[in-house]
Amino acid sequence: MESTNKFPRKFKDVSLEELRDKVAEFAKVRNWDKFHSPRNLLLALVGEVGELSEIFQWKGEVERGLPNWSSDDKKHLEEEISDVLLYLVQLADVCGLDLGQAALSKIVKNAQKYPLRD
């Protein structure tokens, strides 16, 4: 199955729970859990957001779908966004939070805070 962008899908749709379990197992088998305090994960997340920001830093506004970007640039972006997501999922897990439910609750809260206007 192809996604809407130019990159073919390589994996089935993945849940946050699957990502959480995979990243937890990845850290566990490497004995990295001792380093993954909430503070350390947050700092790592901030670092990855910085790396993600650097990709856009001098590009100005870009169009949706990144039609003028090279495959290499898109791949680099994909990797940095993935790093951010994985650290965020891991931070939520280490803090004992259900990220998916928290996000859905936040959408409901935002809908109440910002109701549709005519």
C-alpha positions as CSV (number, residue, x, y, z in Angstrom):
1,M,0.0,0.0,0.0
2,E,1.3,3.4,-0.9
3,S,1.1,6.5,1.4
4,T,-0.1,9.8,0.1
5,N,3.5,11.0,-0.2
6,K,6.3,9.7,-2.5
7,F,7.6,7.3,0.1
8,P,6.1,3.8,0.0
9,R,4.9,2.4,3.3
10,K,7.2,-0.2,4.7
11,F,5.3,-1.2,7.8
12,K,1.7,-1.6,8.8
13,D,0.1,1.2,10.8
14,V,1.7,1.3,14.2
15,S,0.0,2.2,17.5
16,L,1.5,4.3,20.2
17,E,1.4,1.2,22.4
18,E,3.5,-0.8,19.9
19,L,6.0,2.1,19.6
20,R,6.1,2.3,23.4
21,D,6.8,-1.4,23.8
22,K,9.4,-1.5,21.0
23,V,11.4,1.5,22.4
24,A,11.1,0.1,25.9
25,E,12.5,-3.3,24.8
26,F,15.2,-1.5,22.7
27,A,16.4,0.3,25.8
28,K,16.0,-2.7,28.2
29,V,18.2,-5.1,26.2
30,R,20.9,-2.4,26.0
31,N,20.6,-1.8,29.8
32,W,19.9,1.9,29.1
33,D,16.9,2.1,31.5
34,K,19.2,3.5,34.2
35,F,19.9,6.5,32.0
36,H,16.3,7.1,31.0
37,S,14.9,9.3,33.8
38,P,12.2,11.8,32.9
39,R,14.7,14.6,33.0
40,N,17.2,12.9,30.8
41,L,14.5,11.9,28.3
42,L,13.2,15.4,28.2
43,L,16.7,16.9,27.5
44,A,17.2,14.3,24.8
45,L,13.8,15.2,23.3
46,V,14.7,18.9,23.3
47,G,18.0,18.1,21.6
48,E,16.1,16.2,18.9
49,V,13.6,19.0,18.4
50,G,16.7,21.3,17.9
51,E,18.0,18.9,15.2
52,L,14.5,18.9,13.6
53,S,14.4,22.7,13.7
54,E,17.8,22.9,11.9
55,I,16.3,21.2,8.9
56,F,13.9,24.1,8.4
57,Q,16.1,26.9,9.8
58,W,17.1,28.5,6.5
59,K,14.4,27.3,4.1
60,G,11.7,29.9,4.8
61,E,8.2,28.8,4.3
62,V,7.8,25.4,2.7
63,E,4.8,23.9,0.9
64,R,2.7,21.0,2.3
65,G,4.1,17.7,1.1
66,L,7.5,19.3,0.5
67,P,7.3,19.1,-3.3
68,N,10.6,20.9,-3.8
69,W,12.6,18.8,-1.4
70,S,15.0,16.0,-2.5
71,S,14.4,12.4,-1.4
72,D,17.5,12.7,0.8
73,D,16.1,15.9,2.5
74,K,12.8,14.2,3.1
75,K,14.5,11.1,4.5
76,H,16.5,13.2,6.9
77,L,13.3,15.0,8.0
78,E,11.6,11.6,8.5
79,E,14.5,10.4,10.7
80,E,14.5,13.5,12.9
81,I,10.7,13.6,13.3
82,S,11.0,9.9,14.3
83,D,13.6,10.7,16.9
84,V,11.3,13.3,18.4
85,L,8.4,10.9,18.4
86,L,10.3,8.0,20.0
87,Y,11.7,10.2,22.8
88,L,8.2,11.6,23.4
89,V,6.6,8.2,23.6
90,Q,9.4,7.0,25.9
91,L,9.1,10.1,28.1
92,A,5.3,9.5,28.5
93,D,5.9,5.8,29.3
94,V,8.6,6.5,32.0
95,C,6.2,9.1,33.5
96,G,3.4,6.5,33.6
97,L,1.2,8.4,31.1
98,D,-1.0,7.1,28.3
99,L,0.1,9.4,25.5
100,G,-2.7,8.3,23.1
101,Q,-5.4,9.0,25.7
102,A,-3.8,12.2,26.8
103,A,-3.7,13.4,23.2
104,L,-7.3,12.5,22.6
105,S,-8.4,14.3,25.8
106,K,-6.4,17.3,24.8
107,I,-8.2,17.5,21.4
108,V,-11.6,17.4,23.2
109,K,-10.3,20.2,25.6
110,N,-9.1,22.3,22.7
111,A,-12.5,21.8,20.9
112,Q,-14.2,23.2,24.0
113,K,-11.7,26.1,24.3
114,Y,-11.8,27.0,20.6
115,P,-15.4,26.3,19.5
116,L,-16.4,26.7,15.8
117,R,-17.4,30.2,14.8
118,D,-19.9,31.1,12.1
